[in-house]
């Protein structure tokens, strides 16, 4: 039986903030929503969903860079320009990078809650 990924759910503190971030910077349309509690965005072949964390976790101190996941987005062209555009809008972005034997130009960034995303462009 074939299995495929259809949705990634991130538990977040501010659903509206992340929904707006990914709509504004990547143009992902909303496909489902419960205001301030749940939002699903179409991100190519899969969906990214933002689910508000449970009550016991909402007031805990936020520690940056504690996520153990990285969301990867592919672009066909213009990665350098997209990175510069994001930087000019105040998005935290790391340098462009390449690895030997890997035909990709890539860079990492962080959304407002510290979730790491990668932008990748094939050579």
C-alpha positions as semicolon CSV with decimal commas, in nm:
position;residue;x (nm);y (nm);z (nm)
1;X;0,000;0,000;0,000
2;X;0,155;0,335;-0,103
3;X;0,179;0,604;0,164
4;X;0,230;0,974;0,096
5;X;0,258;1,282;0,312
6;X;-0,033;1,521;0,279
7;X;-0,005;1,759;0,575
8;X;0,247;1,881;0,831
9;X;0,100;2,018;1,155
10;X;0,300;2,261;1,368
11;X;0,184;2,340;1,720
12;X;0,227;2,716;1,759
13;X;0,155;2,997;2,001
14;X;0,014;3,245;1,748
15;X;-0,177;3,091;1,457
16;X;-0,263;3,428;1,303
17;X;0,100;3,546;1,306
18;X;0,229;3,234;1,129
19;X;-0,061;3,222;0,884
20;X;0,012;3,582;0,787
21;X;0,389;3,518;0,763
22;X;0,357;3,227;0,520
23;X;0,084;3,398;0,316
24;X;0,277;3,724;0,289
25;X;0,620;3,584;0,209
26;X;0,534;3,270;0,011
27;X;0,181;3,330;-0,116
28;X;0,033;3,010;0,031
29;X;-0,349;3,020;0,023
30;X;-0,559;2,926;0,325
31;X;-0,771;2,613;0,274
32;X;-0,915;2,571;0,627
33;X;-0,939;2,802;0,925
34;X;-1,073;2,840;1,276
35;X;-0,973;3,191;1,376
36;X;-0,675;3,202;1,615
37;X;-0,689;2,823;1,671
38;X;-0,626;2,644;1,339
39;X;-0,516;2,733;0,987
40;X;-0,420;2,517;0,691
41;X;-0,221;2,656;0,399
42;X;-0,164;2,485;0,064
43;X;0,213;2,468;0,010
44;X;0,256;2,284;-0,318
45;X;0,183;1,913;-0,291
46;X;0,134;1,920;0,087
47;X;-0,041;2,141;0,337
48;X;0,109;2,319;0,637
49;X;-0,126;2,343;0,932
50;X;-0,087;2,563;1,237
51;X;-0,259;2,436;1,552
52;X;-0,259;2,653;1,862
53;X;-0,072;2,483;2,145
54;X;-0,265;2,360;2,446
55;X;-0,341;2,590;2,740
56;X;-0,058;2,457;2,965
57;X;0,205;2,553;2,704
58;X;0,085;2,900;2,608
59;X;0,248;3,087;2,896
60;X;0,576;2,896;2,908
61;X;0,882;3,102;2,814
62;X;0,967;3,078;2,446
63;X;1,313;2,943;2,375
64;X;1,440;3,022;2,024
65;X;1,593;2,750;1,809
66;X;1,435;2,462;2,000
67;X;1,259;2,305;1,703
68;X;1,398;1,975;1,581
69;X;1,231;2,004;1,240
70;X;1,310;2,195;0,923
71;X;1,049;2,275;0,659
72;X;1,195;2,271;0,306
73;X;1,049;2,472;0,018
74;X;1,172;2,442;-0,340
75;X;1,195;2,731;-0,581
76;X;1,256;2,692;-0,955
77;X;1,468;3,007;-0,986
78;X;1,549;3,337;-0,820
79;X;1,658;3,204;-0,481
80;X;1,915;3,482;-0,425
81;X;1,657;3,748;-0,504
82;X;1,395;3,586;-0,281
83;X;1,644;3,570;0,006
84;X;1,726;3,942;-0,035
85;X;1,356;4,029;-0,047
86;X;1,293;3,836;0,275
87;X;1,590;4,002;0,445
88;X;1,462;4,346;0,343
89;X;1,130;4,259;0,509
90;X;1,300;4,169;0,836
91;X;1,289;3,789;0,802
92;X;1,584;3,618;0,971
93;X;1,779;3,449;0,691
94;X;2,113;3,270;0,690
95;X;2,370;3,278;0,410
96;X;2,336;3,095;0,082
97;X;2,520;2,762;0,086
98;X;2,614;2,462;-0,126
99;X;2,751;2,119;-0,042
100;X;2,992;1,923;-0,262
101;X;2,811;1,661;-0,466
102;X;2,469;1,814;-0,401
103;X;2,329;2,010;-0,696
104;X;2,133;2,259;-0,485
105;X;2,170;2,619;-0,380
106;X;1,999;2,670;-0,045
107;X;1,954;2,894;0,256
108;X;1,777;2,867;0,588
109;X;1,548;3,116;0,755
110;X;1,325;3,138;1,061
111;X;0,958;3,221;1,091
112;X;0,835;3,446;1,375
113;X;0,814;3,154;1,621
114;X;1,164;3,027;1,540
115;X;1,064;2,737;1,314
116;X;1,348;2,683;1,067
117;X;1,266;2,668;0,698
118;X;1,497;2,606;0,405
119;X;1,468;2,745;0,054
120;X;1,625;2,519;-0,208
121;X;1,691;2,569;-0,579
122;X;1,817;2,290;-0,802
123;X;2,108;2,372;-1,035
